[in-house]
Amino acid sequence: MTVSLLPDRLCLLRFPREDLELCSHAILKHILFRDYSHSGHQQHEEPLFSYIDNSLEISIFGDAEALSKDFVKDICPRIEISTHIYRALQVDNG
């Protein structure tokens, strides 16, 4: 088994479910286009992007720099973006 620290710098953001329409363009951009070339470090092929939807809110976990550029208060005023940076581990069996 191999455990590797991935280079991604990740953050968590959330907003009320009622604001989904306001943020839908930014969400689709991250799902369909995945242009993370603006960050100054090498990325693996599939950058982490996690979308969690419950009855109260939408939570998104992904590349910190990309999320902070695309999900802005001007578009979605009630959005909350964590200032904490997370890192991810990759576990390979073999």
Gaussian input, Z-matrix of N, CA and C with variables (Angstrom, degrees):
# hf/3-21g

backbone

0 1
 N
 C     1     B1
 C     2     B2     1     A1
 N     3     B3     2     A2     1     D1
 C     4     B4     3     A3     2     D2
 C     5     B5     4     A4     3     D3
 N     6     B6     5     A5     4     D4
 C     7     B7     6     A6     5     D5
 C     8     B8     7     A7     6     D6
 N     9     B9     8     A8     7     D7
 C    10    B10     9     A9     8     D8
 C    11    B11    10    A10     9     D9
 N    12    B12    11    A11    10    D10
 C    13    B13    12    A12    11    D11
 C    14    B14    13    A13    12    D12
 N    15    B15    14    A14    13    D13
 C    16    B16    15    A15    14    D14
 C    17    B17    16    A16    15    D15
 N    18    B18    17    A17    16    D16
 C    19    B19    18    A18    17    D17
 C    20    B20    19    A19    18    D18
 N    21    B21    20    A20    19    D19
 C    22    B22    21    A21    20    D20
 C    23    B23    22    A22    21    D21
 N    24    B24    23    A23    22    D22
 C    25    B25    24    A24    23    D23
 C    26    B26    25    A25    24    D24
 N    27    B27    26    A26    25    D25
 C    28    B28    27    A27    26    D26
 C    29    B29    28    A28    27    D27
 N    30    B30    29    A29    28    D28
 C    31    B31    30    A30    29    D29
 C    32    B32    31    A31    30    D30
 N    33    B33    32    A32    31    D31
 C    34    B34    33    A33    32    D32
 C    35    B35    34    A34    33    D33
 N    36    B36    35    A35    34    D34
 C    37    B37    36    A36    35    D35
 C    38    B38    37    A37    36    D36
 N    39    B39    38    A38    37    D37
 C    40    B40    39    A39    38    D38
 C    41    B41    40    A40    39    D39
 N    42    B42    41    A41    40    D40
 C    43    B43    42    A42    41    D41
 C    44    B44    43    A43    42    D42
 N    45    B45    44    A44    43    D43
 C    46    B46    45    A45    44    D44
 C    47    B47    46    A46    45    D45
 N    48    B48    47    A47    46    D46
 C    49    B49    48    A48    47    D47
 C    50    B50    49    A49    48    D48
 N    51    B51    50    A50    49    D49
 C    52    B52    51    A51    50    D50
 C    53    B53    52    A52    51    D51
 N    54    B54    53    A53    52    D52
 C    55    B55    54    A54    53    D53
 C    56    B56    55    A55    54    D54
 N    57    B57    56    A56    55    D55
 C    58    B58    57    A57    56    D56
 C    59    B59    58    A58    57    D57
 N    60    B60    59    A59    58    D58
 C    61    B61    60    A60    59    D59
 C    62    B62    61    A61    60    D60
 N    63    B63    62    A62    61    D61
 C    64    B64    63    A63    62    D62
 C    65    B65    64    A64    63    D63
 N    66    B66    65    A65    64    D64
 C    67    B67    66    A66    65    D65
 C    68    B68    67    A67    66    D66
 N    69    B69    68    A68    67    D67
 C    70    B70    69    A69    68    D68
 C    71    B71    70    A70    69    D69
 N    72    B72    71    A71    70    D70
 C    73    B73    72    A72    71    D71
 C    74    B74    73    A73    72    D72
 N    75    B75    74    A74    73    D73
 C    76    B76    75    A75    74    D74
 C    77    B77    76    A76    75    D75
 N    78    B78    77    A77    76    D76
 C    79    B79    78    A78    77    D77
 C    80    B80    79    A79    78    D78
 N    81    B81    80    A80    79    D79
 C    82    B82    81    A81    80    D80
 C    83    B83    82    A82    81    D81
 N    84    B84    83    A83    82    D82
 C    85    B85    84    A84    83    D83
 C    86    B86    85    A85    84    D84
 N    87    B87    86    A86    85    D85
 C    88    B88    87    A87    86    D86
 C    89    B89    88    A88    87    D87
 N    90    B90    89    A89    88    D88
 C    91    B91    90    A90    89    D89
 C    92    B92    91    A91    90    D90
 N    93    B93    92    A92    91    D91
 C    94    B94    93    A93    92    D92
 C    95    B95    94    A94    93    D93
 N    96    B96    95    A95    94    D94
 C    97    B97    96    A96    95    D95
 C    98    B98    97    A97    96    D96
 N    99    B99    98    A98    97    D97
 C   100   B100    99    A99    98    D98
 C   101   B101   100   A100    99    D99
 N   102   B102   101   A101   100   D100
 C   103   B103   102   A102   101   D101
 C   104   B104   103   A103   102   D102
 N   105   B105   104   A104   103   D103
 C   106   B106   105   A105   104   D104
 C   107   B107   106   A106   105   D105
 N   108   B108   107   A107   106   D106
 C   109   B109   108   A108   107   D107
 C   110   B110   109   A109   108   D108
 N   111   B111   110   A110   109   D109
 C   112   B112   111   A111   110   D110
 C   113   B113   112   A112   111   D111
 N   114   B114   113   A113   112   D112
 C   115   B115   114   A114   113   D113
 C   116   B116   115   A115   114   D114
 N   117   B117   116   A116   115   D115
 C   118   B118   117   A117   116   D116
 C   119   B119   118   A118   117   D117
 N   120   B120   119   A119   118   D118
 C   121   B121   120   A120   119   D119
 C   122   B122   121   A121   120   D120
 N   123   B123   122   A122   121   D121
 C   124   B124   123   A123   122   D122
 C   125   B125   124   A124   123   D123
 N   126   B126   125   A125   124   D124
 C   127   B127   126   A126   125   D125
 C   128   B128   127   A127   126   D126
 N   129   B129   128   A128   127   D127
 C   130   B130   129   A129   128   D128
 C   131   B131   130   A130   129   D129
 N   132   B132   131   A131   130   D130
 C   133   B133   132   A132   131   D131
 C   134   B134   133   A133   132   D132
 N   135   B135   134   A134   133   D133
 C   136   B136   135   A135   134   D134
 C   137   B137   136   A136   135   D135
 N   138   B138   137   A137   136   D136
 C   139   B139   138   A138   137   D137
 C   140   B140   139   A139   138   D138
 N   141   B141   140   A140   139   D139
 C   142   B142   141   A141   140   D140
 C   143   B143   142   A142   141   D141
 N   144   B144   143   A143   142   D142
 C   145   B145   144   A144   143   D143
 C   146   B146   145   A145   144   D144
 N   147   B147   146   A146   145   D145
 C   148   B148   147   A147   146   D146
 C   149   B149   148   A148   147   D147
 N   150   B150   149   A149   148   D148
 C   151   B151   150   A150   149   D149
 C   152   B152   151   A151   150   D150
 N   153   B153   152   A152   151   D151
 C   154   B154   153   A153   152   D152
 C   155   B155   154   A154   153   D153
 N   156   B156   155   A155   154   D154
 C   157   B157   156   A156   155   D155
 C   158   B158   157   A157   156   D156
 N   159   B159   158   A158   157   D157
 C   160   B160   159   A159   158   D158
 C   161   B161   160   A160   159   D159
 N   162   B162   161   A161   160   D160
 C   163   B163   162   A162   161   D161
 C   164   B164   163   A163   162   D162
 N   165   B165   164   A164   163   D163
 C   166   B166   165   A165   164   D164
 C   167   B167   166   A166   165   D165
 N   168   B168   167   A167   166   D166
 C   169   B169   168   A168   167   D167
 C   170   B170   169   A169   168   D168
 N   171   B171   170   A170   169   D169
 C   172   B172   171   A171   170   D170
 C   173   B173   172   A172   171   D171
 N   174   B174   173   A173   172   D172
 C   175   B175   174   A174   173   D173
 C   176   B176   175   A175   174   D174
 N   177   B177   176   A176   175   D175
 C   178   B178   177   A177   176   D176
 C   179   B179   178   A178   177   D177
 N   180   B180   179   A179   178   D178
 C   181   B181   180   A180   179   D179
 C   182   B182   181   A181   180   D180
 N   183   B183   182   A182   181   D181
 C   184   B184   183   A183   182   D182
 C   185   B185   184   A184   183   D183
 N   186   B186   185   A185   184   D184
 C   187   B187   186   A186   185   D185
 C   188   B188   187   A187   186   D186
 N   189   B189   188   A188   187   D187
 C   190   B190   189   A189   188   D188
 C   191   B191   190   A190   189   D189
 N   192   B192   191   A191   190   D190
 C   193   B193   192   A192   191   D191
 C   194   B194   193   A193   192   D192
 N   195   B195   194   A194   193   D193
 C   196   B196   195   A195   194   D194
 C   197   B197   196   A196   195   D195
 N   198   B198   197   A197   196   D196
 C   199   B199   198   A198   197   D197
 C   200   B200   199   A199   198   D198
 N   201   B201   200   A200   199   D199
 C   202   B202   201   A201   200   D200
 C   203   B203   202   A202   201   D201
 N   204   B204   203   A203   202   D202
 C   205   B205   204   A204   203   D203
 C   206   B206   205   A205   204   D204
 N   207   B207   206   A206   205   D205
 C   208   B208   207   A207   206   D206
 C   209   B209   208   A208   207   D207
 N   210   B210   209   A209   208   D208
 C   211   B211   210   A210   209   D209
 C   212   B212   211   A211   210   D210
 N   213   B213   212   A212   211   D211
 C   214   B214   213   A213   212   D212
 C   215   B215   214   A214   213   D213
 N   216   B216   215   A215   214   D214
 C   217   B217   216   A216   215   D215
 C   218   B218   217   A217   216   D216
 N   219   B219   218   A218   217   D217
 C   220   B220   219   A219   218   D218
 C   221   B221   220   A220   219   D219
 N   222   B222   221   A221   220   D220
 C   223   B223   222   A222   221   D221
 C   224   B224   223   A223   222   D222
 N   225   B225   224   A224   223   D223
 C   226   B226   225   A225   224   D224
 C   227   B227   226   A226   225   D225
 N   228   B228   227   A227   226   D226
 C   229   B229   228   A228   227   D227
 C   230   B230   229   A229   228   D228
 N   231   B231   230   A230   229   D229
 C   232   B232   231   A231   230   D230
 C   233   B233   232   A232   231   D231
 N   234   B234   233   A233   232   D232
 C   235   B235   234   A234   233   D233
 C   236   B236   235   A235   234   D234
 N   237   B237   236   A236   235   D235
 C   238   B238   237   A237   236   D236
 C   239   B239   238   A238   237   D237
 N   240   B240   239   A239   238   D238
 C   241   B241   240   A240   239   D239
 C   242   B242   241   A241   240   D240
 N   243   B243   242   A242   241   D241
 C   244   B244   243   A243   242   D242
 C   245   B245   244   A244   243   D243
 N   246   B246   245   A245   244   D244
 C   247   B247   246   A246   245   D245
 C   248   B248   247   A247   246   D246
 N   249   B249   248   A248   247   D247
 C   250   B250   249   A249   248   D248
 C   251   B251   250   A250   249   D249
 N   252   B252   251   A251   250   D250
 C   253   B253   252   A252   251   D251
 C   254   B254   253   A253   252   D252
 N   255   B255   254   A254   253   D253
 C   256   B256   255   A255   254   D254
 C   257   B257   256   A256   255   D255
 N   258   B258   257   A257   256   D256
 C   259   B259   258   A258   257   D257
 C   260   B260   259   A259   258   D258
 N   261   B261   260   A260   259   D259
 C   262   B262   261   A261   260   D260
 C   263   B263   262   A262   261   D261
 N   264   B264   263   A263   262   D262
 C   265   B265   264   A264   263   D263
 C   266   B266   265   A265   264   D264
 N   267   B267   266   A266   265   D265
 C   268   B268   267   A267   266   D266
 C   269   B269   268   A268   267   D267
 N   270   B270   269   A269   268   D268
 C   271   B271   270   A270   269   D269
 C   272   B272   271   A271   270   D270
 N   273   B273   272   A272   271   D271
 C   274   B274   273   A273   272   D272
 C   275   B275   274   A274   273   D273
 N   276   B276   275   A275   274   D274
 C   277   B277   276   A276   275   D275
 C   278   B278   277   A277   276   D276
 N   279   B279   278   A278   277   D277
 C   280   B280   279   A279   278   D278
 C   281   B281   280   A280   279   D279

   B1=1.4516
   B2=1.5289
   B3=1.3222
   B4=1.4571
   B5=1.5279
   B6=1.3267
   B7=1.4638
   B8=1.5230
   B9=1.3356
   B10=1.4679
   B11=1.5244
   B12=1.3204
   B13=1.4621
   B14=1.5232
   B15=1.3260
   B16=1.4626
   B17=1.5313
   B18=1.3298
   B19=1.4698
   B20=1.5307
   B21=1.3173
   B22=1.4647
   B23=1.5234
   B24=1.3220
   B25=1.4629
   B26=1.5280
   B27=1.3242
   B28=1.4583
   B29=1.5239
   B30=1.3418
   B31=1.4606
   B32=1.5240
   B33=1.3105
   B34=1.4520
   B35=1.5206
   B36=1.3240
   B37=1.4636
   B38=1.5127
   B39=1.3170
   B40=1.4662
   B41=1.5175
   B42=1.3386
   B43=1.4575
   B44=1.5194
   B45=1.3414
   B46=1.4610
   B47=1.5294
   B48=1.3092
   B49=1.4662
   B50=1.5331
   B51=1.3154
   B52=1.4648
   B53=1.5304
   B54=1.3327
   B55=1.4676
   B56=1.5295
   B57=1.3203
   B58=1.4672
   B59=1.5240
   B60=1.3143
   B61=1.4666
   B62=1.5323
   B63=1.3282
   B64=1.4662
   B65=1.5298
   B66=1.3196
   B67=1.4716
   B68=1.5237
   B69=1.3145
   B70=1.4692
   B71=1.5295
   B72=1.3311
   B73=1.4676
   B74=1.5289
   B75=1.3325
   B76=1.4708
   B77=1.5272
   B78=1.3279
   B79=1.4683
   B80=1.5219
   B81=1.3278
   B82=1.4698
   B83=1.5228
   B84=1.3198
   B85=1.4645
   B86=1.5244
   B87=1.3208
   B88=1.4654
   B89=1.5248
   B90=1.3121
   B91=1.4648
   B92=1.5232
   B93=1.3253
   B94=1.4673
   B95=1.5171
   B96=1.3221
   B97=1.4622
   B98=1.5204
   B99=1.3127
   B100=1.4645
   B101=1.5176
   B102=1.3141
   B103=1.4631
   B104=1.5209
   B105=1.3160
   B106=1.4530
   B107=1.5194
   B108=1.3258
   B109=1.4613
   B110=1.5260
   B111=1.3439
   B112=1.4600
   B113=1.5241
   B114=1.3254
   B115=1.4647
   B116=1.5212
   B117=1.2990
   B118=1.4570
   B119=1.5080
   B120=1.3199
   B121=1.4586
   B122=1.5203
   B123=1.3116
   B124=1.4656
   B125=1.5263
   B126=1.3026
   B127=1.4554
   B128=1.5209
   B129=1.3266
   B130=1.4487
   B131=1.5278
   B132=1.3299
   B133=1.4723
   B134=1.5242
   B135=1.3025
   B136=1.4607
   B137=1.5299
   B138=1.3244
   B139=1.4659
   B140=1.5263
   B141=1.3002
   B142=1.4511
   B143=1.5284
   B144=1.3193
   B145=1.4601
   B146=1.5188
   B147=1.3145
   B148=1.4562
   B149=1.5248
   B150=1.3246
   B151=1.4661
   B152=1.5221
   B153=1.3275
   B154=1.4593
   B155=1.5219
   B156=1.3177
   B157=1.4610
   B158=1.5277
   B159=1.3266
   B160=1.4589
   B161=1.5236
   B162=1.2981
   B163=1.4668
   B164=1.5289
   B165=1.3281
   B166=1.4625
   B167=1.5171
   B168=1.3467
   B169=1.4592
   B170=1.5212
   B171=1.3260
   B172=1.4604
   B173=1.5257
   B174=1.3238
   B175=1.4615
   B176=1.5165
   B177=1.3228
   B178=1.4652
   B179=1.5204
   B180=1.3243
   B181=1.4571
   B182=1.5166
   B183=1.3365
   B184=1.4591
   B185=1.5159
   B186=1.3292
   B187=1.4616
   B188=1.5336
   B189=1.3268
   B190=1.4672
   B191=1.5226
   B192=1.3137
   B193=1.4657
   B194=1.5271
   B195=1.3210
   B196=1.4662
   B197=1.5254
   B198=1.3258
   B199=1.4614
   B200=1.5226
   B201=1.3264
   B202=1.4654
   B203=1.5266
   B204=1.3294
   B205=1.4690
   B206=1.5248
   B207=1.3284
   B208=1.4626
   B209=1.5258
   B210=1.3150
   B211=1.4595
   B212=1.5278
   B213=1.3201
   B214=1.4657
   B215=1.5268
   B216=1.3216
   B217=1.4723
   B218=1.5287
   B219=1.3335
   B220=1.4668
   B221=1.5247
   B222=1.3209
   B223=1.4658
   B224=1.5225
   B225=1.3004
   B226=1.4657
   B227=1.5335
   B228=1.3316
   B229=1.4661
   B230=1.5298
   B231=1.3206
   B232=1.4688
   B233=1.5303
   B234=1.3183
   B235=1.4598
   B236=1.5278
   B237=1.3179
   B238=1.4635
   B239=1.5208
   B240=1.3315
   B241=1.4615
   B242=1.5211
   B243=1.3226
   B244=1.4598
   B245=1.5244
   B246=1.3133
   B247=1.4633
   B248=1.5252
   B249=1.3277
   B250=1.4665
   B251=1.5292
   B252=1.3146
   B253=1.4654
   B254=1.5230
   B255=1.3248
   B256=1.4585
   B257=1.5225
   B258=1.3114
   B259=1.4652
   B260=1.5226
   B261=1.3209
   B262=1.4621
   B263=1.5248
   B264=1.3200
   B265=1.4558
   B266=1.5174
   B267=1.3166
   B268=1.4623
   B269=1.5192
   B270=1.3281
   B271=1.4572
   B272=1.5189
   B273=1.3333
   B274=1.4671
   B275=1.5201
   B276=1.3216
   B277=1.4651
   B278=1.5147
   B279=1.2967
   B280=1.4614
   B281=1.4514
   A1=107.96
   A2=115.58
   A3=122.16
   A4=109.19
   A5=116.04
   A6=121.48
   A7=107.41
   A8=116.13
   A9=121.43
   A10=110.30
   A11=115.58
   A12=121.20
   A13=107.93
   A14=116.95
   A15=121.07
   A16=109.79
   A17=117.47
   A18=120.62
   A19=114.32
   A20=117.71
   A21=121.28
   A22=112.40
   A23=114.97
   A24=122.57
   A25=104.73
   A26=116.43
   A27=122.17
   A28=111.78
   A29=115.17
   A30=120.13
   A31=109.24
   A32=114.37
   A33=122.40
   A34=108.26
   A35=116.02
   A36=119.79
   A37=108.61
   A38=115.77
   A39=120.25
   A40=109.70
   A41=113.97
   A42=120.30
   A43=108.28
   A44=118.08
   A45=121.11
   A46=111.00
   A47=115.54
   A48=121.40
   A49=111.57
   A50=117.47
   A51=121.57
   A52=112.11
   A53=117.74
   A54=121.85
   A55=113.30
   A56=117.28
   A57=120.61
   A58=112.00
   A59=117.64
   A60=120.45
   A61=111.48
   A62=117.40
   A63=121.04
   A64=112.28
   A65=116.57
   A66=121.37
   A67=113.18
   A68=118.41
   A69=120.92
   A70=113.17
   A71=118.47
   A72=120.47
   A73=110.74
   A74=116.80
   A75=120.59
   A76=111.03
   A77=117.59
   A78=121.06
   A79=110.04
   A80=116.85
   A81=120.31
   A82=111.73
   A83=117.37
   A84=120.36
   A85=110.52
   A86=116.96
   A87=120.74
   A88=112.32
   A89=117.76
   A90=120.35
   A91=111.26
   A92=117.69
   A93=121.10
   A94=114.68
   A95=117.76
   A96=119.27
   A97=113.90
   A98=118.52
   A99=122.80
   A100=113.31
   A101=117.84
   A102=121.88
   A103=109.11
   A104=115.81
   A105=121.18
   A106=110.62
   A107=117.74
   A108=121.17
   A109=112.56
   A110=118.11
   A111=120.35
   A112=112.33
   A113=118.02
   A114=118.76
   A115=109.39
   A116=116.50
   A117=121.56
   A118=115.59
   A119=118.83
   A120=119.09
   A121=110.66
   A122=114.81
   A123=120.34
   A124=109.67
   A125=116.64
   A126=122.48
   A127=109.74
   A128=116.07
   A129=118.36
   A130=107.99
   A131=117.19
   A132=120.83
   A133=114.13
   A134=118.04
   A135=121.53
   A136=110.07
   A137=118.28
   A138=119.32
   A139=110.37
   A140=115.92
   A141=121.17
   A142=110.37
   A143=116.00
   A144=122.26
   A145=106.27
   A146=116.35
   A147=121.21
   A148=108.98
   A149=115.84
   A150=123.03
   A151=107.55
   A152=117.46
   A153=122.19
   A154=107.93
   A155=116.18
   A156=122.97
   A157=108.39
   A158=117.21
   A159=119.56
   A160=108.78
   A161=117.70
   A162=120.14
   A163=113.40
   A164=118.48
   A165=121.10
   A166=114.92
   A167=117.12
   A168=119.23
   A169=112.21
   A170=114.13
   A171=123.34
   A172=106.08
   A173=116.86
   A174=121.99
   A175=108.22
   A176=116.33
   A177=121.75
   A178=107.83
   A179=114.59
   A180=122.23
   A181=106.67
   A182=118.18
   A183=120.02
   A184=113.01
   A185=115.96
   A186=123.63
   A187=110.15
   A188=116.08
   A189=121.40
   A190=112.97
   A191=117.46
   A192=120.53
   A193=111.21
   A194=116.52
   A195=120.40
   A196=111.54
   A197=117.30
   A198=119.76
   A199=111.41
   A200=117.37
   A201=119.29
   A202=112.40
   A203=117.78
   A204=120.77
   A205=112.39
   A206=117.21
   A207=120.27
   A208=114.41
   A209=117.96
   A210=121.57
   A211=107.45
   A212=115.99
   A213=120.85
   A214=110.68
   A215=115.56
   A216=121.45
   A217=112.72
   A218=117.90
   A219=120.45
   A220=111.08
   A221=116.29
   A222=121.41
   A223=111.01
   A224=116.44
   A225=122.12
   A226=108.38
   A227=118.00
   A228=121.97
   A229=115.10
   A230=118.27
   A231=119.88
   A232=113.01
   A233=116.86
   A234=120.42
   A235=110.38
   A236=116.47
   A237=122.61
   A238=107.42
   A239=117.12
   A240=121.75
   A241=108.03
   A242=115.70
   A243=121.24
   A244=110.48
   A245=116.33
   A246=120.33
   A247=111.03
   A248=117.11
   A249=121.58
   A250=109.37
   A251=116.84
   A252=121.83
   A253=108.77
   A254=116.06
   A255=122.78
   A256=109.73
   A257=116.40
   A258=122.87
   A259=107.41
   A260=117.07
   A261=122.16
   A262=110.19
   A263=114.61
   A264=121.64
   A265=109.11
   A266=116.29
   A267=121.50
   A268=107.05
   A269=116.75
   A270=122.04
   A271=108.27
   A272=116.12
   A273=122.09
   A274=109.00
   A275=116.39
   A276=121.16
   A277=108.36
   A278=115.97
   A279=116.53
   A280=116.19
   D1=136.36
   D2=178.50
   D3=-120.42
   D4=132.16
   D5=176.86
   D6=-116.70
   D7=124.22
   D8=-178.26
   D9=-124.44
   D10=141.86
   D11=173.67
   D12=-85.20
   D13=120.41
   D14=179.82
   D15=-77.58
   D16=151.15
   D17=-175.95
   D18=-74.83
   D19=-13.59
   D20=-176.18
   D21=-59.59
   D22=140.44
   D23=171.20
   D24=-107.12
   D25=115.12
   D26=-169.53
   D27=-110.94
   D28=153.27
   D29=173.35
   D30=-140.85
   D31=166.33
   D32=-179.31
   D33=-115.25
   D34=134.93
   D35=173.08
   D36=-131.09
   D37=156.94
   D38=178.71
   D39=-151.41
   D40=155.17
   D41=177.83
   D42=-155.31
   D43=158.47
   D44=-179.69
   D45=-61.11
   D46=144.74
   D47=-178.89
   D48=-56.48
   D49=-32.09
   D50=-179.59
   D51=-63.56
   D52=-20.48
   D53=-178.59
   D54=-93.02
   D55=9.27
   D56=-177.54
   D57=-56.37
   D58=-41.80
   D59=-179.49
   D60=-61.82
   D61=-36.77
   D62=179.60
   D63=-65.34
   D64=-32.45
   D65=-175.87
   D66=-101.67
   D67=2.53
   D68=-173.62
   D69=-62.83
   D70=-34.89
   D71=179.40
   D72=-62.67
   D73=-46.44
   D74=179.75
   D75=-64.87
   D76=-38.86
   D77=178.55
   D78=-62.92
   D79=-48.56
   D80=-179.90
   D81=-62.59
   D82=-36.88
   D83=177.59
   D84=-58.84
   D85=-43.99
   D86=-178.50
   D87=-71.79
   D88=-33.00
   D89=-179.80
   D90=-77.35
   D91=-44.71
   D92=-172.60
   D93=-88.13
   D94=-36.61
   D95=-171.69
   D96=-104.23
   D97=-33.84
   D98=175.49
   D99=45.37
   D100=49.17
   D101=179.19
   D102=-89.49
   D103=93.86
   D104=-179.83
   D105=-107.33
   D106=17.30
   D107=-176.89
   D108=-68.90
   D109=-15.26
   D110=-178.81
   D111=-70.79
   D112=-23.07
   D113=-179.83
   D114=-74.20
   D115=147.76
   D116=-172.27
   D117=-79.68
   D118=6.87
   D119=-178.95
   D120=-125.80
   D121=162.12
   D122=-177.63
   D123=-71.70
   D124=135.01
   D125=178.80
   D126=-110.17
   D127=152.81
   D128=171.22
   D129=-77.05
   D130=169.16
   D131=-171.06
   D132=-57.48
   D133=-42.88
   D134=-176.79
   D135=-112.24
   D136=94.80
   D137=178.91
   D138=-63.59
   D139=148.07
   D140=-178.09
   D141=-67.67
   D142=130.15
   D143=174.17
   D144=-147.91
   D145=115.46
   D146=-178.32
   D147=-120.60
   D148=127.95
   D149=-179.01
   D150=-115.21
   D151=120.96
   D152=-179.96
   D153=-121.71
   D154=126.28
   D155=-175.91
   D156=-123.55
   D157=120.46
   D158=172.72
   D159=-126.33
   D160=-173.65
   D161=-173.95
   D162=-68.33
   D163=-18.66
   D164=-176.79
   D165=-106.82
   D166=-37.49
   D167=-172.95
   D168=-149.46
   D169=166.48
   D170=172.64
   D171=-109.35
   D172=132.48
   D173=175.04
   D174=-120.93
   D175=137.76
   D176=179.43
   D177=-130.61
   D178=134.18
   D179=179.82
   D180=-121.79
   D181=122.80
   D182=-178.04
   D183=-171.34
   D184=-167.40
   D185=-177.93
   D186=-55.33
   D187=121.33
   D188=-173.46
   D189=-60.35
   D190=-46.20
   D191=-177.25
   D192=-66.64
   D193=-44.88
   D194=-178.83
   D195=-65.65
   D196=-43.43
   D197=-179.92
   D198=-64.47
   D199=-40.13
   D200=-178.57
   D201=-68.60
   D202=-24.79
   D203=177.87
   D204=-80.74
   D205=-34.66
   D206=-173.54
   D207=-95.71
   D208=-28.70
   D209=-179.74
   D210=-104.50
   D211=94.61
   D212=-175.37
   D213=-115.35
   D214=156.00
   D215=-178.69
   D216=-61.16
   D217=-28.35
   D218=178.67
   D219=-61.88
   D220=-34.34
   D221=-178.59
   D222=-86.20
   D223=-44.96
   D224=-176.12
   D225=-130.53
   D226=88.61
   D227=-171.94
   D228=-58.84
   D229=-28.24
   D230=-176.48
   D231=-95.75
   D232=14.10
   D233=179.76
   D234=-71.72
   D235=143.36
   D236=175.72
   D237=-121.38
   D238=121.77
   D239=178.86
   D240=-113.93
   D241=122.86
   D242=179.93
   D243=-65.43
   D244=140.70
   D245=175.43
   D246=-88.13
   D247=-8.77
   D248=178.79
   D249=-76.80
   D250=134.57
   D251=177.29
   D252=-99.35
   D253=130.72
   D254=179.13
   D255=-107.44
   D256=158.21
   D257=174.12
   D258=-124.42
   D259=157.15
   D260=-178.63
   D261=-118.52
   D262=147.73
   D263=174.54
   D264=-107.61
   D265=144.48
   D266=174.27
   D267=-112.54
   D268=126.74
   D269=179.82
   D270=-112.02
   D271=121.28
   D272=178.67
   D273=-113.66
   D274=130.61
   D275=173.60
   D276=-89.71
   D277=126.13
   D278=175.47
   D279=141.03

